[in-house]
Amino acid sequence: MHVTRSSVAGTRSAVGKWAPEPRPGREAARRPRHLLLTATVIALPFSYVPLELIPTRTSVTILVFALVVLTGIRYGVLRQRPGALDAVTLALSAYIFVRLTALTALQADVIDWPEALSATLAPIGGVILYRVARRDDTKDAVLRALRWMFVMLTVIALYQAVAGLSWLKSRGYTEGFYYYTFEGTFRPFGTFLSPTVFGAFLAITGAALVCMSPTIRGALLWLLIAAVPIAITETRAAWIAFAVALVAGWLLRTRARPVHLTLGVAAASWGIAFVVWLVPGAVDFLVSRLATLSDAGFSSNVARASLWQGTVEVTLRDSPIVGFPAADFTSEVGAVVAQYADFGHAHSNYLQILFLYGLIGLVFFAVILVLATIGAFRSVAASARLPWAYGGVAAIVAFIVDSAFETSWTSFSVVAVLYLLMGLGRVGPVDSETTSTSAAAPQEATA
């Protein structure tokens, strides 16, 4: 028997306003499998091939970008008219390319073509994924792929924590992998070159997955899953970003239902208390690590304060408009902050972009964040309480908070997943060029 959309809608209204829409078996069997999209999403966290698979570090960023482009072609989004967020992002990409090539050549500096391509392609790839994820017919597939990808990263983080530093060094993880804290202790770094960027990626994605869960039970499950790898990276910025993003998403989701907020806080508090009672030592390192936030003499805090001050001083004094894209951070800022410049970056997306691209680049970056935030909150207002919108808010909030303390915009993976999640969080009218074949967003169930 053929099942029409009107008959499905009638069935849904009969069983309750928030009951999931039934999917007829025959239609489900013919539903697109989105294999290319799934492969692309799962590949996003890979900037290099793990050394357990090949003997040398090999970047695969260009291959991942190629997958993104193929996905954009597959869903016909490359020729869409750009919206405000798309336009500003593409303008930033164009400026970065000009700054790293033409302006660098005019200054008689050597052009770093691999760096120019990587920095230019990241925002372009982000725009493509943003457009793909905005489609109603891709949202379910993107969410499934994100969940599989996050579980994979969790397994990798646990493996690295259990295997230990000696084993990883024997596999080749030595020069170029920044898996140490300032004090010299090892932290899992996942599929990235450092635990701080890995933590940022996990915080952005994990917060979105929790807030996009259609039920309270699902949200608590993903909270547990996401907390594990984020915790063992020991990255304080990721912890703070994850927590703030969850609070923002949850407050929006429960805005007319304070009883749900109260129950959620009570459940989370009970869960934490139970873990502390059952395994007291399991949270010792978390407590001790968080306690360093207020320690003015803690080495990492001193390093950040010095780097921030030095980056602002050097950039505004010597090249405030276009920055120092071809210059070495250590040599430029090292004259002011000495050995702290050995980190090689400003430990802040905002200040790193100021250093690399000057005030012009920083203005572009700020406008992108403002447009993304406005779009995310507008989706919440127009979403009829669909979980997609809450996850979009959580993703952008996590990135904005983490950006104050860590440098992650230079990672193709972080930029790509951020735009993917922002697109996934956008609901309501889309560009007229986008084909929408299904409104398969998960519906929020009452607790």
N, C-alpha and C positions, 0 to 999 in steps of 0.2 A: 504494500500500500504506500502511495506517495504521501509524504508528510510535508505540509506547507508550513511556512514561517508563522502564519496566523494561527494554525492549530497548535504549534509549539508554544506560541505566546499565550494561547488560551490555557494550555496545560500548566504553564508556569504560574499564571495568575490563580489557578485553582489550588495549587499546592502551597502558595505563600509568596509574598513579595520578594523575599531574599533567597528563595530556594534556587539552586543552580539550574540553569536552563538545560533540559534534557537534550542529548545528542542522539538522534536515531542511528542505529548500528550501521545501516547501509551508507548513510551520509558520512559517518565517521570513517568508514573504510576508504572512502574516496577523498578524504581530507588531505590536502597537500602535506608532505612530510618535511619540507623545508630543510633538506639535507645540507645544502650549501650554506644556508644561514646558520644552522647548528654548528657546522665545522668552523665557520668564521668566528662565532662567539667563543667557542672553546679554545680557539687558537689565540685569542686576544692577549692573554697574559704572557705569551712566549715572545720574548725579545731575542732569545738565543736558544740553541738546542742544548738541553741538559748534558753535562759532561759524562753522565752514566751511559749515554747513548753513543757519543762520538768523542774522540780523544782531545779535540781542541774546541775552544769557544768560537762558535759560528753564529753571527747575527742572522735572524730570519725576519727582521722587521719589514723588509721590502716584500718578502713573500706573504706576510700577513696583510700588508697593505694591498697586495694584488688580490687576495681573497676578498677583502673589503670592496674593492672596485668591482670584482665579478659579481658580488652580492648586490651591489647597487645597480649593475646592468640587469641582473636577473629580475629585480623588482621595479625596474624602470624609473629610478629616482634621480638619475644623474642630470636629467634635462629639466628638472622642476625649477620653477621660478623661485629664487631665494627669498626667504623671509628675513626678518630683522636679525635674528640670531645667526642664521646662515651667512648673511651678507657681512656682518662684522667679523665673524670667524674667518671667512675667506679673505677679507681685507687684511686681517692680521697675518694670515699665511702668506699673502702676497708681499706684505711689508717685510716679514722675516726673510723671505727669499731675496728680495732686493737688498736688504741690509747685509745679509751674509755673502752676497756675491758682488753686485755692482758697487755699493758703497765701500765694501771691504777692499775691492780692487782700487778704488779711487784713493783710499788711504794707504796704498802700497803695501797692504798686508796680504798674506797668502790665503787663498780661498780654500776652506775645508769643505769639499763637495759632499762627502758622506754626511757631515753634520748639517749642511745646508738642506740636503734632501730630506733627512730624518725630521728636522725641525719644521720643514715646510709641509711635509706629507701628513704629519700627525693631526693638525686641525682639519685638513681636507678629508682624511679618513673619518674623523669624528662627525663631520657634517653628513657624510654618506650614511653612516650608521644611525644618526639621529633621524634622518628621513625614513630609513627602512623601519626603524622601531616605532615610528608614529602610526604606521598602518595598522588598522584593526585586525587584519588577517595574519599578521606576523607576531602579535604580542604574546600569544600563548607559546609559540615556538621559541621566541627569544627568552622568555622566562624559564622554560624548561632547560634550555642550553646554559643559561646563567647558573641555575642550580647545579647541574652536572659539573660545570666548570669550577664552581666554588667547592664542591665536595672533593674534586681532584686536587685543588690547591690545599685543602685541609689535610688530605692524605700526604701530600708532599711535605708540608710543614711538619707533620708528626714524624715522618720518616727522617727528616733532617735533624729533628730534636733528639730522636732515639739513636740515630747512627752516630752522631757526634762529630766534632771538628776533625779529629784525626782521620776518620774514614773518608770524609768529604775531601780533605786535602789529598788523600791518596788517589782520589778520582780526578784530581786536577784543579779543584777549586782553591786557587792560591792567589796569584797576582791579579788584581782587577776586580775581585769580589769583596765588597766591603761589608763583611759579615760580623765585624767587631763593633762593640760600643767604644766610646772614647776611653773607657777603662780597660779595654782589651778582652772583653768577654764575648763569647759566641752567641749569635742569635740566628734562628732559621731565616732564610732569605727567599725561599720558594723558588720561583722561576725568574727572579729578578737579580740585579747585581747588588742589592743592599736590602736589609730588613726594613729600613724606613720607607722605601718606595713600595715594598711588598705590603707593609702595614697600611699604607695609604690606599692601595688597591683593594685590600680586604675590607677596610672600614667603609669605603664608598659603596662597594658591591654588597657587603653584608648588611649594612643599614637599609639599603633599598630592598633586599630580599625579605628582611623581617617585616618591613612596613607594607610590602606588596602581598603578603600572605593573606588569603581570603578569609581565614578564620583566626580566632584567638589562639586556638590550639596550634595551628600552623605557625603563627607568629612566635609563640614560645619555643617551638621546636627549632625554627631557624635562628632564634636568638641563641640557643644552646650551641648549635652547629657553628655559627659565625664567631661566637665568643672564644672558641678553642684556638683557632689559628691566630686570631688577633692578639690574644693574651700571650701566646708563646713567642711572638715577635718582640715582646718587651718594648714596643714603640709607644711612648707616652702620647705623642701627637695622634696616633691612630686610635688609642683608647679614648682620648678626649673627643675626637671627631665622631667616633662611633656612638659614644654616649649622648652627645649633644644632638646628633642627627636622629637618634631613636626618640629622644624626648620631643623634638620638634614634630616628627611624624606622628607619634602617638597622641600628642596633644591635639593635633589637627583631626586625627581620626576619631577622637572621643569627645570632640567639642560639644556637644549638646547631650552628652551621656557621661557625666562625671562618675557615675557608679562604675563604669568600665575602667576608667582611669584608676580609681581606687582599688578595684580588684586586681588590675594589672600590676600596680606598685606592690600590693600585698603579696601577690604570687611571686614576683621577682625577689622581694625581700625574704620571703620564706625559703625560696630556692637557694639564695646565697647563704642564709643562716644554716640550712641543712648541710650544704657542702662544707662550711667551716666546722660544723659540729662533727661531721663524719670523717673528714680528712683535714685536720687543722693546718697541716703544713702545706696544703695545696695552694693556699692563697697568700702565704708569707711573702713570696717574691713580688706579688702584685701590690701588696700593702707597702712593702719597702720601696718598690719602684715609684709608686705614686707619691710617697713621702718626700721624694727628691724634688718635687715640683716647687716646694716652698723653701728649698735649701739654696740660698744665694751663693754659697761656695761650691756647690756641686759642679763638677768639671764640665758637664754637658751644658748646664745653664750658663756658666761663664763663657763657654765657647760661642753659644748662640748670641748672647748679648754683644760680644766682641765682633762677631761676624756681621750682625745687623748694623751696628754702628759704623763699622769699617766700610761696608758696602755702600751705605747711603753717603758717607763722607766722600769716598773716592769718586763715585759716579756723579754726584751733583757738582763736585769740584772740577772734574776733568772732562766729562762727556755726558751732560745731563739729558740731551735731546735724543741721541741715537745709541748711547751706551757703548759697550766694549765687546761686540760679538766675536771678534777674532782674537781678542786678548786672552791671556791666561789669568784665570781668577786668582790663583795662588800668588803670582808675581805682582799683579795690580793691587790687590787688597792686602797682600802680605806685608807691604811697606807700612801699613797702619796697624794690623792686628797680629803680626809676626806668625808664630807657628799655627795659630788657629786657621789661617788661610789654607793649610794643607788639606782641609776637608774638600776643597775644590769647588764649593758652591756656598750660597748664602744661607742655607737652611731656612728658606722661605721662598715660596713661589713668587710672591709679590716683589721681593727684593732681587731675586734672581732674574726676573724679567726686566726689572729696572736696570740691572747691571748689563744684561745682554743686549737689550733693545731700547733702553732709555725711557724717557717719559712718554714718547709716542707709543711704544709697545705696552707700557703699563696702562695707558688710557684705553687702548683696545681691549686689554685683558679685563679691566674693571668694567667696561661696558658689556662685555660678554657675560660676566657674572651677574650683573644687574638684570640684563635681559633674560637670562636663564632663570633667575630667582622669580622675577615677575611672571614669566610663563608658567613656572611650576605652581605658584600660588593661584594663578588664574585657573589652571586645570583643576585644582582642588575645589574652587568655587563652582566650577561648571560640571563636575564629574558625577553628580548624583551619588557620591560616596563610593566611588570605585577605588579599590586599593592601588591601582596603577599610580594615581596622582600622589598619594602619600609617599610612595617609594621614590618618585621623582623629586619631591621636596627633600627627602632624607639624603639622596645622593648629592644634590648640590650643596646642602648644608654641611655634609661631611667633608666635601672638597674644600669649601670656603674656610672651614675651621682648620683642617689639616694644612692648608696652604700657608697659614701664618707661621708654621713651625718647620715644615719640610719642603724640599724641592722635588716635585713630582711631575710638573708640567713638561719637563724634558723627556718624560717617558711616553712613547707612543701608546703603550698599553693603558696607562692611566687616562690619557686624553680620550682614547677610543671608547673605553668602558663608561667614562663619564657622559659622553654625548649619547651613547647607546641608552643609558639609563634615563637621561633627560628626555629622549624621544619616547621611551617606553612609558614614562610618566605623563606624557602629553595626551590628553583625551579631548574629545569634542571635534569640531570642524578641523579638517586638515586642508592642505593645498589642493586645489581643484585637479591638479595633474595626478594626484595619488589615487590609486584604485583601492577601494575598500570593499571587501567581499564578505566580511564577517564581523560582528560585534561580539567577539568571544572573550571579553574581559571577565575575569573572575568576579563574582559578586560577593560582597561582604556578608558573612553570616552573623546572625545575632548570637550573642553569647548566652 
